[in-house]
Amino acid sequence: MSFPYEIKDLDPETSREMSTHFSGGREGYVQVGPEKYLIGSIYRNQAAGYYNMELRDDDLWVVTFPRSGTTWMQELAWLIKNDLDYDTASKKMLIERYAFLEVSMLLTKVLMKELIEESHHDPKCINALKMMSEPGYDAAAKMTSPRHFKTHLPLSLLPPKLLDTCKVIYVARNPKDVVLSYYYHNRKYKSIGFESDMKTYWDFFKRGLTFWSPFWSHVNEAWERRNHPNLLFIFYEDMKKDLPGSIRKVSQFLNKKMNDDQVAQLASHLDIKNFKSNPMIDTLPEELKGIEKEGEESFIRQGRSGQWEESFTPDMKKEADEWIKKHENKTDLRFRV
């Protein structure tokens, strides 16, 4: 299978630097294409499979840079596409309703061995790891339609006919809030294993040295194609400010009709207080809880916008503003606040 982009190992000096802060990258990193997207080395052998995977016209894709409202949109879009089937949504975990396309790239052989040993070779853990380590394109071929996909891969690394074939929702979030949420997320999961402070993480983030970075390249790829009829580009901040309006926007995009009562019911279901306590939203089955580090924040945190102001130092705020301004000079994309 063909793949149009060059895949290079991360240079040794930067790789050594990352290894002192990220314990999860013990099998190395690669940078992909002209934008140098940072991904685990497992991707080298799977890139062509994702790029050439077979699409179906009733697939629904939620594409985001991590920590941009992915899970929130997954639940919103699944319920709309499935005619507000709250009964199934209350019994079937979100990870069963959506395939996390590239999750296999987060499971290195070293990590899987550790998880199996920590579980005392629990057959349930071994089976779950076996399922999650299967490349997403192989798992997708076995799925029944309509299929639902979540991915953090940028559009350029996904099948080139994706937008001409499938409905795609891209959620974007202010990078200042993204980096704060991503920091806690990368501390929580051993597959990433960040082990330093926020200021250090911010430095890696702005340099494009966190998984699926660089941020601006990722978001701009979708922004430039926002007028494609099969792409809905939506801001997380707009969802926060007007959730009913966002629900109506998604329902129109998916060609589903909803009355005011249905919109209000879904908005209540998605309210952060209800959402955070929803057991079906958990991202991992119980047998894989060993991948989470104890004492870290929950997967669904507070969902607030502007929380970065409480965590950034004055120097970080200045750097972030300059970093954003630099990139805004290259695009008409402007983030909500």
C-alpha positions in Angstrom: 0.0 0.0 0.0 1.2 3.5 -0.8 1.9 6.3 1.7 2.9 9.7 0.4 4.8 11.1 3.3 8.3 10.6 4.7 8.5 9.1 8.2 11.7 10.0 10.1 12.9 8.9 13.5 13.0 11.8 15.9 16.6 13.1 16.1 18.7 11.5 18.9 19.2 14.7 20.9 15.5 15.6 21.1 14.6 11.9 21.7 17.0 11.9 24.7 15.4 15.1 26.0 12.0 13.7 25.7 13.0 10.4 27.4 13.8 12.4 30.6 10.3 13.7 30.8 8.0 11.1 29.1 8.3 7.6 30.4 5.8 6.2 27.9 8.0 6.7 24.8 10.5 3.9 25.4 10.2 2.6 21.9 10.9 6.0 20.3 9.1 8.6 18.2 8.7 9.4 14.6 7.9 12.7 12.8 5.7 12.4 9.8 5.4 14.5 6.6 6.3 18.1 6.0 4.5 19.2 9.2 6.5 16.7 11.3 3.6 15.3 13.2 4.9 13.5 16.3 3.7 9.9 16.7 5.0 6.8 18.4 7.4 4.6 16.4 4.7 1.9 16.0 3.1 4.2 13.4 5.9 3.5 10.9 4.4 0.1 10.2 0.8 1.2 10.3 0.8 4.5 8.4 -0.2 3.0 5.0 -3.0 1.0 6.6 -4.7 4.1 8.0 -4.1 6.1 4.8 -5.6 3.4 2.6 -8.3 2.0 4.8 -11.7 1.3 3.2 -14.4 3.8 3.9 -18.1 3.4 4.0 -20.5 6.3 3.1 -22.4 5.9 6.4 -19.3 6.2 8.6 -19.2 9.1 11.1 -15.9 10.5 12.1 -15.0 12.7 15.1 -11.6 14.2 14.4 -9.8 16.5 16.9 -6.5 17.5 18.3 -6.5 15.8 21.8 -8.4 17.5 24.7 -10.5 19.6 22.4 -13.9 18.3 23.4 -13.6 14.9 21.7 -15.5 12.8 24.1 -18.3 15.4 24.5 -18.8 15.5 20.8 -18.7 11.8 20.5 -21.6 11.4 22.8 -23.5 14.3 21.3 -23.1 13.1 17.7 -23.7 9.4 18.5 -27.0 10.1 20.1 -28.2 12.4 17.2 -27.1 9.9 14.6 -28.8 7.1 16.4 -32.1 8.8 16.9 -31.6 9.7 20.6 -31.2 6.1 21.7 -30.6 6.8 25.3 -31.3 3.2 26.3 -28.3 1.9 24.4 -26.2 4.8 25.4 -26.9 4.0 29.1 -25.8 0.4 28.7 -23.0 0.4 26.2 -19.8 2.3 26.9 -18.7 5.0 24.6 -15.5 3.1 23.8 -17.7 0.3 22.4 -19.8 2.7 20.3 -16.7 4.4 18.8 -13.5 2.9 17.5 -10.5 4.9 18.7 -8.8 4.4 15.3 -5.1 4.6 16.3 -5.2 3.4 19.9 -2.8 0.6 19.0 0.0 3.1 18.6 -0.2 3.9 22.3 0.4 0.4 23.4 4.1 -0.4 23.2 5.4 -3.9 23.8 7.1 -2.7 26.9 3.9 -1.2 28.3 1.8 -4.2 27.5 4.3 -6.5 29.2 4.1 -4.4 32.3 0.3 -4.2 32.4 0.1 -8.0 32.0 2.5 -8.6 34.8 0.8 -6.1 37.1 -2.5 -7.8 36.4 -0.9 -11.2 37.4 -1.6 -12.4 33.9 -5.3 -11.8 34.1 -6.9 -13.3 31.0 -9.3 -10.4 30.8 -6.4 -7.9 30.7 -4.5 -10.0 28.1 -7.6 -10.2 25.9 -8.4 -6.5 26.2 -4.8 -5.6 25.3 -4.9 -8.0 22.3 -8.0 -6.2 21.0 -6.6 -2.7 21.6 -3.3 -3.5 20.0 -4.9 -4.5 16.7 -4.4 -1.7 14.1 -7.6 0.3 13.8 -8.0 -0.3 10.1 -8.0 -4.0 10.6 -10.6 -3.7 13.4 -12.7 -1.3 11.3 -13.0 -3.9 8.5 -14.8 -6.2 10.9 -17.2 -3.6 12.2 -20.9 -3.5 11.3 -22.3 -0.4 9.8 -22.9 2.4 10.6 -19.4 2.7 12.0 -18.3 5.5 14.4 -14.7 6.6 14.6 -12.7 8.8 16.9 -9.2 9.9 15.8 -6.6 12.4 16.6 -4.7 11.9 13.4 -4.8 15.0 11.2 -6.7 15.0 8.0 -3.6 14.6 5.8 -2.8 11.3 7.4 -6.3 9.9 7.0 -7.7 8.4 3.7 -7.6 11.1 1.0 -11.2 10.5 0.0 -12.5 10.8 3.6 -14.4 14.1 3.2 -15.9 13.0 -0.2 -17.2 9.8 1.4 -18.1 10.3 5.0 -19.5 12.9 7.5 -16.6 14.3 9.6 -17.0 16.6 12.6 -13.8 18.5 13.6 -13.8 20.1 17.1 -11.2 22.9 17.8 -10.4 24.5 21.2 -8.4 27.4 22.3 -4.8 26.1 22.6 -4.2 27.6 26.0 -7.0 25.4 27.4 -5.9 22.5 25.3 -2.3 22.5 26.6 -3.5 22.6 30.2 -5.9 19.7 29.8 -3.4 17.8 27.7 -0.8 18.2 30.5 -3.0 16.5 33.0 -4.0 13.8 30.5 -0.4 13.1 29.7 0.4 12.7 33.4 -2.5 10.4 33.9 -1.7 7.7 31.3 1.4 5.5 31.4 1.3 5.2 27.7 2.5 8.9 27.6 3.9 9.2 31.2 4.8 12.8 31.4 6.7 13.3 34.7 7.5 17.0 35.0 5.8 20.4 35.6 3.4 22.4 33.5 6.0 24.9 32.3 8.2 22.1 30.9 5.1 20.6 29.2 4.2 23.9 27.7 7.7 24.1 26.2 7.3 20.7 24.6 3.8 21.5 23.3 4.7 24.8 21.6 7.7 23.0 19.9 5.4 20.4 18.5 6.8 17.6 20.7 3.6 16.1 22.1 1.6 13.3 20.5 -0.2 14.4 17.4 1.5 17.8 17.4 2.1 20.4 16.0 -1.2 21.9 17.1 -1.5 24.6 14.5 -0.8 22.4 11.5 -3.5 19.9 12.8 -6.2 22.5 13.2 -5.3 24.5 10.1 -5.7 21.4 7.9 -9.4 21.2 9.0 -10.0 25.0 9.0 -8.9 25.2 5.4 -11.5 22.6 4.4 -14.3 23.9 6.7 -16.5 24.7 3.7 -16.6 21.2 2.4 -20.2 19.9 2.7 -19.1 16.8 4.6 -17.1 18.6 7.2 -18.5 20.4 10.2 -15.9 22.6 11.9 -17.1 23.5 15.4 -15.4 25.4 18.3 -15.5 23.9 21.8 -16.1 27.3 23.2 -19.3 27.7 21.1 -20.5 24.4 22.5 -19.9 25.7 26.0 -21.7 29.0 25.3 -24.6 27.6 23.4 -25.0 23.9 23.7 -28.5 23.8 22.3 -27.4 25.8 19.3 -24.5 23.4 18.8 -26.8 20.4 19.0 -29.1 21.9 16.3 -26.0 22.5 14.1 -24.9 18.9 14.4 -28.4 17.6 13.9 -28.7 19.6 10.7 -25.3 18.4 9.5 -26.3 14.8 10.1 -29.7 15.4 8.4 -31.6 14.6 11.6 -34.6 16.6 12.8 -35.0 17.5 16.5 -37.7 19.4 18.2 -37.1 21.8 21.1 -37.9 19.2 23.8 -35.4 16.8 22.3 -32.7 19.4 22.1 -33.3 20.4 25.7 -33.2 16.8 26.9 -29.9 16.2 25.0 -28.4 19.4 26.4 -29.3 18.2 29.9 -27.7 14.8 29.2 -24.5 16.5 28.1 -24.3 19.0 30.9 -20.8 18.7 32.4 -22.2 17.6 35.8 -24.2 14.8 34.3 -21.5 14.0 31.7 -18.7 13.7 34.3 -20.7 11.2 36.4 -21.9 9.1 33.4 -20.2 5.7 33.8 -20.6 4.9 30.1 -18.2 7.8 29.2 -15.1 6.1 30.8 -12.4 5.6 28.2 -11.0 2.3 29.5 -12.5 -1.0 30.4 -12.0 -2.0 34.1 -9.4 -4.6 33.2 -7.1 -2.0 31.7 -7.3 0.5 34.6 -3.6 -0.3 35.3 -2.7 2.0 32.5 -3.8 5.0 34.6 -1.4 6.4 37.2 -2.9 6.7 40.7 -3.5 10.2 42.2 -4.0 12.0 38.9 -7.0 13.9 37.7 -10.0 12.2 36.2 -10.3 11.9 32.4 -13.3 14.3 32.3 -12.0 17.2 34.3 -14.0 20.5 34.7 -14.8 21.3 31.0 -14.2 25.0 31.7 -12.8 27.5 29.3 -10.2 30.0 30.5 -8.9 27.7 33.2 -5.4 28.1 31.8 -5.2 31.6 33.4 -5.0 29.9 36.9 -2.0 27.8 35.8 0.1 29.8 33.5 2.9 32.0 35.0 3.2 35.6 33.6 6.0 34.5 31.4 4.0 31.6 30.0 1.0 33.9 29.3 3.3 36.2 27.4 4.9 33.4 25.5 1.4 31.9 24.6 0.1 35.2 23.4 3.2 35.7 21.2 3.0 32.1 19.9 -0.7 32.5 19.0 -0.2 35.9 17.4 2.7 34.5 15.3 0.4 31.8 13.9 -2.6 34.0 13.5 -0.5 36.1 11.1 -0.5 33.0 8.8 -4.2 32.2 8.9 -7.7 33.8 9.4 -8.5 31.2 12.1 -9.3 33.0 15.3 -10.0 31.0 18.5 -12.9 31.8 20.8 -12.1 32.8 24.4 
